[in-house]
Amino acid sequence: MNEKLRAMDREIGKMREAAQELRRLALECDMPAGVKNADRILASLEMLALHVSDPLSLE
């Protein structure tokens, strides 16, 4: 179970990096809707990371 949580944590990190890159590109292209959507993705990833990291921190 813990290995699966660690794998999920790594994948969340990769998704966070991708979403940050999308946000950066949307800013450069002056796409407010793209920035807003990237911010929503980042917020969702933050919530997911909290749910995954809580059990890992109990170890």
URPE-V688630 format. One record per backbone hydrogen bond with DSSP energy under -1.0 kcal/mol. CO is the residue of the C=O (numbers start at 1). NH is the residue of the N-H. If there is no record, write none. Layout:
# URPE-V688630
((CO,NH) (CO,NH))
This chain:
# URPE-V688630
((1,5) (2,6) (3,7) (4,8) (5,9) (6,10) (7,11) (8,12) (9,13) (10,14) (11,15) (12,16) (13,17) (14,18) (15,19) (16,20) (17,21) (18,22) (19,23) (20,24) (21,25) (22,26) (23,27) (24,28) (25,29) (26,31) (27,30) (31,35) (32,36) (33,37) (34,38) (35,39) (36,40) (37,41) (38,42) (39,43) (40,44) (41,45) (42,46) (43,47) (44,48) (45,49) (46,50) (47,51) (48,52) (49,53) (50,54) (52,56) (53,57) (56,59))
